[in-house]
Amino acid sequence: MRVFVAGGTGAVGRRLVPQLVARGHQVTATTTSAAKLGLLERLGADGIVMDGLDAASVGEAVAAARPDAIVHQMTALSAAHAGKPDFRHFDRFAAATNRLRTEGTDHLLAAAEATGVSNMVAQSIAQSFKGGPVLTEEDPLDVGSGTMARKSAEGVLHIEDVVVKAGGAALRYGALYGPGATDQVQLVRKRLFPLIGRGDGYFSWVHLDDAASATVLAVEQQAKGVFNIVDDEPAQVREWLPYLAACAGAKRPRRIPTWLARLLAGEMVVSLMTEGRAFSNAKTKRELGWELRYPSWRQGFKKELA
């Protein structure tokens, strides 16, 4: 199969491209920087520079690749694109990513229609502050509209709406860890990742390699609808954060009250740490036959930090 990966040098893209190549697929992957074309070549892909916010650039890239499937992995959350993380003003920090999730998604769908591609897989997120206790794909997401992240919430919901309506699949990735993911470990080692309040919020983690393998299956099976891409064991912050610190050989995380965390880090971080909901992967395992390399973050954290 000819697979077009938009965002091939991102955290998921770097793990996804080699897996697609290993399965015998011909991959064209995009980057925003010509300096990264060599990386894509080393990963086994034909690299191309594309501006995901430019309809003509997207249309030309897709037409040249003549793909059978398109995978949307475009974000702009790295320091090179967005600068230092600013969770107090998350919409401003994630402005480019929000546009890629709205305008960029629409550009890819238009290019897919123009080239007759019906197999589309796009990145969504497993994040919600309402519902539960464990959310399935049938549950609506509240991804932050009440936490001063309205534009970010709209971007995620837009992806799920338009991609699914077009007959594609939206993959709700859990909190990503592994090579190239946000480096929570360094923050933990510096004691800059405190436990907020009682740490009641849940995280559903997934290793980057497992996120990539689920994406490969979605492409190969021309999946349709929404799928939760998370491991088997959702965990409250008060459980996984001290465990991560122990695996990293760091001191136990500090605990700070929620009122202080709101002043220091903002409402979104507090909501994640105290109200985040758990997600179920039962549908993905059942319908796609997904088998996780790391069924639990306990195994994955220990392996990554061994």
N, C-alpha and C positions, 0 to 999 in steps of 0.2 A: 504494500500500500504506500502511496505517496502522502506523507504527513507534513503539514505546514504548522510549525510551532511558532506562534507570535510571542516573543519574549523568551527566547532560547537561552539567554545568559543569566536569567534570574535564578533565585534559589531553587525553585522546582524545576525550571527548564534545564539546568545543568545536570540534574539527576535523571530527568525524563529523556533527553535526547539519546544518551548512550543506551538506555533500556529499549527504546524504539529501534535503534540501529541493531542491537543484539537480537531482536526478534525478526530481523530481515526487512524492516521498513526503510524506504528512502526518505530521508528527512531534510527538509529545508527549514532553517531556523533563523529568526530575525534578532537583530540587536540595533540599538540606537547609535552605536559607536563603531566606526570602521576599525578601531584598535582592537575590538573583540572578535573580529572575523576569524582570526587565527585560533582563538579558543573554540569557536564552533567547529572549525575544521578538525581540531584535535578530538573533539567529542564525536566526530563522525558525520557531521551535518554539512550541507551546502549552506553557507552563511550569506545573509543579505542584510543590508542596512535599510531600516524602515522606520518611518515616523508614524506611530499608531494613531496620532491625532490628525493626520493629514489623509483625507479620503483618497486622493490620487495616489499617494505613496503606498497605501494599503492595497488599493485596487491593482496597481502595477505589480507589486510583489506577489500577490496571490495569483494573478494571471500568469506570471512568469513561471511559478512553481507548478501550476496545473495539479493541485492536490486532490486526493480523494477524501481527505479529512483535514479539518482545521482545529488546532488547540490554542485557546486563548489563555496565555499566562502573563499578560502584560500588566506590570505594576511599576511604580516609580517611588518605592519606599526606601531604597538604599540611600546611604549618605551622599553618594555622588549625585543623585537626582533631587533628594528632598532635604539634604542637610541634616543637622542634628535632630534626633527625634524630639518632638514637642507634643506631648500627649495632653497638655493643658489647652492647646489650640489645635486639636487633631485635624479638623477639616482644613485648616490652613496648611498644616504639615503635609496632608495627604491630597492636596488639591489636584496634582497631576494624576495621581492614581484614580481619584474620583472621576476625572475626565476620561481616563482610559477605560473605566468600567461603564461609562455611558457612551460618549462619542466614539471611543475606540471600539467598543463592542458593536455599535451600529455600523461602523465602517467595515468591520470584518464580516458581519452578516450581509451587508450589501455586496461585498466582494464574493462571498460564498454564493449568493444568488446569481450573480453575474457569470460565475464560472460553473454553475450547476452542482455545487457541493452541498450535500444535505447532512453530512456527518460533522457535527460541531460539538466540541467539548470545551467548557469554560470554567475558570477558577472562581469559586465562591468561597464563603467562609462559614465555619461552624461556630457561630457566636450569637448568643441571645441572652437577654436579661429578663425574659418572661417565659412562662410556661413550665412544662416539666412535670415531675422531676427529671425525666430523661426524654429528650426530644427526638422524634422521628422525622422523616422527610415530609410527613403530612402536617407537621406543626409550623405555623408561621414564625418568621424570625423577627425579633426586635434587636437589631444589630447596633443600636446606639442613638436612635433618634432623640431620646430623652437625655443624652449625656453630652450635649454640645457637639455632636458628630452627625448632624442631620444629613449633610451632603454625602458623607461616607456611607450612611445607611441607605440613602437613595441609590447610590452606585451599585451596591451589592444586590439590592432588590431589583434593580433594572436588569442586571445580568440574568438573574434567575427568571424574570418575566419573559424577556425577549428571546433568550436562547431556547428555553423550553417551548415557547410558542412556535419557534422555527423548527422544532423537531429535534433539538439537540439535548445535551446533558449539562447540568450545572453541578459541579463537584464542590461540596462544602468541606474544604480542608479544615482540620482541627489546628490547634496550635502546633506550628512546625518546629522541629528540632533536628539537629544533624549538621553535617558539613555545609556551611554557607547560609544557615539560618541565622536569625537574630541571636546574638551571642549573650543569652541570659547568664551563662556561666561566669563571664567576666564581671558582670554586675553583682552576682551572688558572692564571688570571691572578694570583691571590694566592699561588700556589705551595703550595696546600693539598691538592693531588691528586698525591701522589708515586707514583713507580714502585716497586712492592713486589717485592723479590727480583729475579728475572730477567724478571718480567712475562710469564710463560709462558701465563697464562690467556687464553682467547678470549672476545671479545664479538661477538654477532651484533646489529648495530644496525638500526634502522628509523626513518625519519622519521615524525613524527606524521601527516602528510598521507597517506603510503603506508599506515600502519596503518589509518587511517580508510577509505581506498579499498578495502582488502581486506575490511574489515568490511561495507561497503556490498554488495560482491559476495556475501559469505556470506549476508547477509540476503536479497538478491534471488534467489539461487539455492537458498535453503533448504538450505544446506550442513549436512552431518551428519558428525560425527567430529572429529578433531583436526587443526589446521593450524598450521604454523610461519609466522609473519608476520615475516620478517626479510629483510634485503637480500641481494644476491648474494655479498658478500665478507666472510665472517667474518675477524676480525683479532685478532692477539695484542695484549695491552696494550702491550707494548714497541714496537709499530708505530703503533697509533692514538693513544696518549696524546701522544707527542712531536709527531705531525702536528697534533693538535688544538691543542696549545700554539702551534705555528708559525702556524696559521691565525688564532689569537686574538692574535698579536703578543706572546705571553708568553715568558718565559724557559723554557728546557728544564726539564721536571719534575725535582725531586730524586729520588734513588734511596735507599730505606731498606731495611734487611734485614728479612726476614720476622719474626724474633723481636721486633724493635722494633715492627713494625706490629701484631702481635698484642696487644701491651701498649697501644698507642695507639688502635687502631681496632677490635680484636676479630677473632675467628676468621672471621666471615662475610665481611668485607671482604678478608681475606687469601685466602680460598678463591676469591672472585670474581676477584681479580687474578692468581692463580697457578694455579688449577685449572679455571676456567670452560671449558665445552665449546662447540664451534661447532655451528650448526644449519643445516639445508638448507631452502630454500624451494621445492624442485622440485615437491612435491605441490600447493602453493597455486597456483603459476603454471600447472601443467598442468590441474588440475581446475577452478579458478575463472577462469582466463584473466587472472590478475592481472598488470598491467604497472606497474612501479615508476617513479615520478617521479625518484627518486634510487636507481639500482641499487647504488651504492656510497656508503658513509659518506664516502669521499674527496670526491665531488662535493657531498654534502650539507653536510659541515662547511664546505667552502670557500664554498658559497652562503650559508649562514646567517651566516657571519662576514665576508662581503664588505662 
